[in-house]
Amino acid sequence: MNQENGEEKVYKQATERRGRFEFKVEGLKDGYRFTVRGDEEKLKEQRRVGAAFVNFLKQSERAGWWIPWPFRLLLRFWSRYK
């Protein structure tokens, strides 16, 4: 964090609007920041759907079902995220 003005320095930035959503990617000194803005109710609904899908994947893994690698990667990311 930059101590002079209290904000992180953004090296690169890209913003894209798709429908009612705005996606913003910022390249920082030590990583990236990804921001989604849009209708709050719609985002909450989509988060619930996404959480239900991840829950299904967790239960499938516990049951011993074979899960394709992109979904295993998603599970690994999700467990670190929480």
DSSP file with accessible surface (Angstrom, degrees, kcal/mol):
  #  RESIDUE AA STRUCTURE BP1 BP2  ACC     N-H-->O    O-->H-N    N-H-->O    O-->H-N    TCO  KAPPA ALPHA  PHI   PSI    X-CA   Y-CA   Z-CA
    1    1 A M              0   0  159      0, 0.0     2,-0.5     0, 0.0     7,-0.2   0.000 360.0 360.0 360.0 137.2    0.0    0.0    0.0
    2    2 A N     >  -     0   0   54      5,-1.0     4,-1.3     1,-0.2     5,-0.3  -0.632 360.0-158.8 -76.8 121.2    1.3    3.4   -0.8
    3    3 A Q  T  4 S+     0   0  180     -2,-0.5    -1,-0.2     1,-0.2     5,-0.1   0.725  81.1  70.3 -75.7 -21.5    1.7    5.4    2.4
    4    4 A E  T  4 S+     0   0  177      1,-0.2    -1,-0.2     3,-0.1    -2,-0.0   0.950 122.7   5.1 -62.5 -50.4    1.6    8.8    0.7
    5    5 A N  T  4 S-     0   0  102      2,-0.3    -1,-0.2    -3,-0.2    -2,-0.2   0.365  98.3-114.3-118.8   3.2   -2.0    8.8   -0.2
    6    6 A G  S  < S+     0   0   43     -4,-1.3     2,-0.3     1,-0.2    -3,-0.2   0.637  80.3 107.2  78.2  10.9   -3.3    5.5    1.4
    7    7 A E  S    S-     0   0  132     -5,-0.3    -5,-1.0    -6,-0.0    -2,-0.3  -0.913  71.8-111.5-123.4 153.7   -4.1    3.8   -1.9
    8    8 A E        -     0   0   68     -2,-0.3     2,-0.5    -7,-0.2    20,-0.0  -0.550  36.8-112.7 -78.2 145.0   -2.5    1.0   -3.8
    9    9 A K        -     0   0  128     -2,-0.2     2,-0.6     1,-0.0    20,-0.6  -0.660  25.0-148.7 -81.2 126.2   -0.8    1.9   -7.1
   10   10 A V  E     -A   28   0A  49     -2,-0.5    18,-0.2     1,-0.2     3,-0.1  -0.867  15.0-177.1 -97.2 117.8   -2.6    0.5  -10.1
   11   11 A Y  E    S+     0   0A 123     16,-3.0     2,-0.3    -2,-0.6    -1,-0.2   0.882  71.0   9.6 -82.0 -43.6   -0.2   -0.3  -13.0
   12   12 A K  E     -A   27   0A 168     15,-1.1    15,-3.5     2,-0.0     2,-0.3  -0.986  66.8-174.2-136.6 151.6   -2.8   -1.5  -15.5
   13   13 A Q  E     -A   26   0A 112     -2,-0.3     2,-0.4    13,-0.2    13,-0.2  -0.999   6.4-175.6-149.0 140.7   -6.5   -1.4  -15.6
   14   14 A A  E     -A   25   0A  62     11,-2.4    11,-2.6    -2,-0.3     2,-0.4  -0.998   4.9-171.1-138.0 134.1   -9.3   -2.8  -17.9
   15   15 A T  E     +A   24   0A  61     -2,-0.4     2,-0.4     9,-0.2     9,-0.2  -0.988   5.5 178.6-126.8 137.3  -13.0   -2.2  -17.6
   16   16 A E  E     -A   23   0A  97      7,-2.8     7,-3.2    -2,-0.4     2,-0.5  -1.000  16.0-149.6-139.8 135.3  -15.7   -4.0  -19.6
   17   17 A R  E     +A   22   0A 148     -2,-0.4     2,-0.4     5,-0.2     5,-0.2  -0.913  14.3 178.7-106.6 130.6  -19.5   -3.6  -19.5
   18   18 A R  E >   -A   21   0A 160      3,-2.7     3,-2.1    -2,-0.5     2,-0.2  -0.938  62.8 -55.1-130.6 106.3  -21.7   -6.6  -20.4
   19   19 A G  T 3  S-     0   0   73     -2,-0.4     0, 0.0     1,-0.3     0, 0.0  -0.417 122.5 -14.6  64.0-124.5  -25.4   -6.0  -20.1
   20   20 A R  T 3  S+     0   0  149     -2,-0.2     2,-0.3    -3,-0.1    -1,-0.3   0.339 122.8  86.7 -93.3   7.8  -26.1   -4.7  -16.6
   21   21 A F  E <   -A   18   0A  30     -3,-2.1    -3,-2.7    17,-0.2     2,-0.5  -0.833  58.3-156.5-112.7 148.0  -22.7   -5.8  -15.2
   22   22 A E  E     -AB  17  37A  51     15,-2.9    15,-2.6    -2,-0.3     2,-0.4  -0.989   9.1-162.6-121.8 126.5  -19.3   -4.0  -15.1
   23   23 A F  E     -AB  16  36A  67     -7,-3.2    -7,-2.8    -2,-0.5     2,-0.4  -0.925   8.3-175.2-110.4 134.1  -16.1   -6.1  -14.8
   24   24 A K  E     -AB  15  35A  44     11,-2.6    11,-2.9    -2,-0.4     2,-0.5  -0.994   8.4-170.7-135.1 128.3  -12.9   -4.4  -13.8
   25   25 A V  E     -AB  14  34A  58    -11,-2.6   -11,-2.4    -2,-0.4     2,-0.4  -0.982   7.8-170.2-118.6 128.3   -9.4   -5.9  -13.6
   26   26 A E  E     -AB  13  33A  13      7,-2.6     7,-2.3    -2,-0.5     2,-0.7  -0.975  16.0-143.1-121.2 131.2   -6.6   -4.0  -12.0
   27   27 A G  E     -AB  12  32A   9    -15,-3.5   -16,-3.0    -2,-0.4   -15,-1.1  -0.839  27.0-174.9 -92.9 112.7   -2.9   -4.9  -12.1
   28   28 A L  E >   -AB  10  31A  23      3,-2.8     3,-0.7    -2,-0.7   -18,-0.1  -0.460  40.3 -98.3-100.1 175.4   -1.3   -4.1   -8.8
   29   29 A K  T 3  S+     0   0  172    -20,-0.6   -19,-0.1     1,-0.2    -1,-0.1   0.899 121.5  24.9 -60.9 -41.0    2.3   -4.3   -7.7
   30   30 A D  T 3  S-     0   0  135      1,-0.1     2,-0.3     0, 0.0    -1,-0.2   0.133 131.7 -35.2-116.0  20.6    1.8   -7.7   -5.9
   31   31 A G  E <  S-B   28   0A  30     -3,-0.7    -3,-2.8     2,-0.0     2,-0.3  -0.997  70.8 -66.2 161.5-158.3   -1.2   -9.2   -7.7
   32   32 A Y  E     -B   27   0A 196     -2,-0.3     2,-0.4    -5,-0.2    -5,-0.2  -0.909  24.4-149.3-128.5 153.5   -4.5   -8.5   -9.4
   33   33 A R  E     -B   26   0A  86     -7,-2.3    -7,-2.6    -2,-0.3     2,-0.5  -0.993  10.6-165.1-123.8 129.4   -7.9   -7.2   -8.2
   34   34 A F  E     -B   25   0A 134     -2,-0.4     2,-0.4    -9,-0.2    -9,-0.2  -0.969   9.6-175.1-117.0 122.8  -11.0   -8.4  -10.0
   35   35 A T  E     -B   24   0A  35    -11,-2.9   -11,-2.6    -2,-0.5     2,-0.4  -0.963  10.0-167.5-123.9 135.9  -14.2   -6.4   -9.3
   36   36 A V  E     -B   23   0A  55     -2,-0.4     2,-0.4   -13,-0.2   -13,-0.2  -0.988   9.1-176.2-120.5 128.2  -17.8   -7.1  -10.5
   37   37 A R  E     +B   22   0A 141    -15,-2.6   -15,-2.9    -2,-0.4     2,-0.3  -0.968  27.4 100.5-124.1 142.6  -20.5   -4.5  -10.2
   38   38 A G  S    S-     0   0   36     -2,-0.4     2,-0.3   -17,-0.2   -17,-0.2  -0.958  72.0 -11.4 177.6-159.3  -24.1   -4.8  -11.1
   39   39 A D     >  -     0   0   76     -2,-0.3     4,-2.4   -19,-0.2     5,-0.2  -0.465  55.3-145.8 -66.2 120.4  -27.6   -5.4   -9.7
   40   40 A E  H  > S+     0   0  125     -2,-0.3     4,-2.3     1,-0.2     5,-0.2   0.894  96.0  49.1 -60.3 -42.1  -27.1   -6.5   -6.0
   41   41 A E  H  > S+     0   0  117      1,-0.2     4,-2.2     2,-0.2    -1,-0.2   0.913 111.5  49.4 -65.2 -41.6  -30.1   -8.9   -6.0
   42   42 A K  H  > S+     0   0   68      1,-0.2     4,-2.3     2,-0.2    -1,-0.2   0.914 111.0  49.9 -64.8 -41.0  -29.0  -10.6   -9.2
   43   43 A L  H  X S+     0   0   27     -4,-2.4     4,-2.3     2,-0.2    -2,-0.2   0.907 109.6  51.1 -64.7 -39.9  -25.4  -11.0   -7.9
   44   44 A K  H  X S+     0   0   78     -4,-2.3     4,-2.0    -5,-0.2    -1,-0.2   0.920 110.4  49.7 -62.6 -42.0  -26.8  -12.5   -4.6
   45   45 A E  H  X S+     0   0   95     -4,-2.2     4,-2.1     1,-0.2    -2,-0.2   0.929 111.3  48.3 -62.6 -44.0  -28.9  -15.0   -6.6
   46   46 A Q  H  X S+     0   0   93     -4,-2.3     4,-2.5     1,-0.2    -1,-0.2   0.865 109.3  53.5 -67.2 -34.8  -25.9  -16.0   -8.7
   47   47 A R  H  X S+     0   0  163     -4,-2.3     4,-2.7     2,-0.2    -1,-0.2   0.898 108.1  50.6 -65.0 -39.8  -23.7  -16.4   -5.6
   48   48 A R  H  X S+     0   0  151     -4,-2.0     4,-2.3     2,-0.2    -2,-0.2   0.915 111.5  47.7 -64.2 -41.4  -26.3  -18.8   -4.1
   49   49 A V  H  X S+     0   0   96     -4,-2.1     4,-2.1     2,-0.2    -2,-0.2   0.935 113.4  48.0 -64.5 -44.1  -26.4  -20.8   -7.4
   50   50 A G  H  X S+     0   0   33     -4,-2.5     4,-2.4     1,-0.2    -2,-0.2   0.913 111.5  49.7 -63.1 -42.2  -22.6  -20.9   -7.4
   51   51 A A  H  X S+     0   0   42     -4,-2.7     4,-2.4     1,-0.2    -1,-0.2   0.892 109.2  52.3 -64.7 -38.2  -22.4  -22.0   -3.8
   52   52 A A  H  X S+     0   0   61     -4,-2.3     4,-2.3     2,-0.2    -1,-0.2   0.907 109.5  49.7 -65.0 -38.7  -25.0  -24.7   -4.4
   53   53 A F  H  X S+     0   0   82     -4,-2.1     4,-2.3     2,-0.2    -2,-0.2   0.931 111.0  48.2 -66.5 -42.5  -22.9  -26.1   -7.3
   54   54 A V  H  X S+     0   0    7     -4,-2.4     4,-2.5     1,-0.2    -2,-0.2   0.908 110.3  52.8 -64.3 -38.8  -19.7  -26.1   -5.2
   55   55 A N  H  X S+     0   0   91     -4,-2.4     4,-2.3     2,-0.2    -1,-0.2   0.915 107.9  50.9 -60.9 -43.1  -21.6  -27.9   -2.4
   56   56 A F  H  X S+     0   0  114     -4,-2.3     4,-2.4     1,-0.2    -2,-0.2   0.919 109.6  50.4 -60.6 -42.7  -22.7  -30.5   -4.9
   57   57 A L  H  X S+     0   0    8     -4,-2.3     4,-2.5     1,-0.2    -2,-0.2   0.908 109.1  51.4 -63.2 -40.5  -19.1  -31.0   -6.1
   58   58 A K  H  X S+     0   0   54     -4,-2.5     4,-2.3     1,-0.2    -1,-0.2   0.928 111.5  46.7 -61.9 -45.2  -18.0  -31.4   -2.4
   59   59 A Q  H  X S+     0   0  102     -4,-2.3     4,-1.8     1,-0.2    -1,-0.2   0.892 111.5  52.0 -64.8 -38.3  -20.6  -34.0   -1.8
   60   60 A S  H  X>S+     0   0    7     -4,-2.4     5,-2.3     2,-0.2     4,-0.5   0.909 109.5  49.6 -63.9 -41.0  -19.7  -35.8   -5.1
   61   61 A E  H ><5S+     0   0  107     -4,-2.5     3,-1.1     1,-0.2    -2,-0.2   0.918 110.4  49.8 -65.1 -42.1  -16.1  -35.9   -4.1
   62   62 A R  H 3<5S+     0   0  173     -4,-2.3    -1,-0.2     1,-0.3    -2,-0.2   0.842 107.1  55.5 -63.9 -33.1  -16.9  -37.3   -0.6
   63   63 A A  H 3<5S-     0   0   65     -4,-1.8    -1,-0.3    -5,-0.2    -2,-0.2   0.575 118.7-112.9 -77.4  -9.2  -19.1  -40.0   -2.3
   64   64 A G  T <<5 +     0   0   63     -3,-1.1    -3,-0.2    -4,-0.5     2,-0.1   0.611  62.5 152.5  89.9  12.3  -16.1  -41.1   -4.4
   65   65 A W      < -     0   0  160     -5,-2.3     2,-0.3    -6,-0.2    -1,-0.3  -0.452  52.4-106.0 -73.4 150.1  -17.4  -40.0   -7.7
   66   66 A W        -     0   0  196     -2,-0.1    -1,-0.1     1,-0.0    -5,-0.0  -0.597  36.4-163.5 -76.1 131.4  -14.9  -39.0  -10.4
   67   67 A I        -     0   0   11     -2,-0.3     5,-0.1    -6,-0.0   -10,-0.0  -0.967  22.6-113.3-119.8 128.4  -14.8  -35.3  -11.0
   68   68 A P    >>  -     0   0   47      0, 0.0     4,-1.8     0, 0.0     3,-0.8  -0.206  34.0-106.9 -58.2 152.9  -13.2  -33.7  -14.1
   69   69 A W  H 3> S+     0   0  172      1,-0.2     4,-2.5     2,-0.2     5,-0.2   0.807 114.7  57.7 -58.9 -35.4  -10.1  -31.7  -13.5
   70   70 A P  H 3> S+     0   0   61      0, 0.0     4,-1.9     0, 0.0    -1,-0.2   0.923 110.8  45.3 -63.6 -33.6  -11.6  -28.2  -14.0
   71   71 A F  H <> S+     0   0   81     -3,-0.8     4,-2.4     2,-0.2    -2,-0.2   0.855 110.3  53.0 -76.8 -31.9  -14.1  -28.9  -11.3
   72   72 A R  H  X S+     0   0   93     -4,-1.8     4,-2.3     2,-0.2    -1,-0.2   0.905 109.4  50.3 -64.7 -39.5  -11.4  -30.3   -9.0
   73   73 A L  H  X S+     0   0   89     -4,-2.5     4,-2.6     2,-0.2    -2,-0.2   0.911 108.8  51.7 -63.2 -41.7   -9.4  -27.1   -9.6
   74   74 A L  H  X S+     0   0   60     -4,-1.9     4,-2.8     1,-0.2    -2,-0.2   0.920 109.7  49.8 -60.5 -42.8  -12.5  -25.1   -8.7
   75   75 A L  H  X S+     0   0   11     -4,-2.4     4,-2.3     2,-0.2    -2,-0.2   0.909 110.4  49.5 -63.0 -42.6  -12.9  -27.1   -5.4
   76   76 A R  H  X S+     0   0  128     -4,-2.3     4,-1.6     2,-0.2    -2,-0.2   0.933 113.7  46.1 -63.3 -44.4   -9.3  -26.5   -4.5
   77   77 A F  H  X S+     0   0  123     -4,-2.6     4,-2.3     1,-0.2    -2,-0.2   0.934 112.0  51.2 -62.4 -44.8   -9.6  -22.8   -5.1
   78   78 A W  H  X S+     0   0   55     -4,-2.8     4,-2.2     1,-0.2    -1,-0.2   0.887 107.0  52.7 -63.6 -38.8  -12.9  -22.6   -3.2
   79   79 A S  H  < S+     0   0   77     -4,-2.3    -1,-0.2     1,-0.2    -2,-0.2   0.871 113.5  44.2 -67.2 -33.8  -11.5  -24.3   -0.1
   80   80 A R  H  < S+     0   0  193     -4,-1.6    -2,-0.2    -5,-0.2    -1,-0.2   0.839 110.7  56.1 -74.5 -33.8   -8.6  -21.8   -0.1
   81   81 A Y  H  <        0   0  159     -4,-2.3    -2,-0.2    -5,-0.2    -3,-0.2   0.919 360.0 360.0 -66.1 -44.0  -10.9  -18.9   -0.7
   82   82 A K     <        0   0  166     -4,-2.2    -1,-0.2    -5,-0.2    -2,-0.1   0.892 360.0 360.0 -73.9 360.0  -13.1  -19.6    2.3
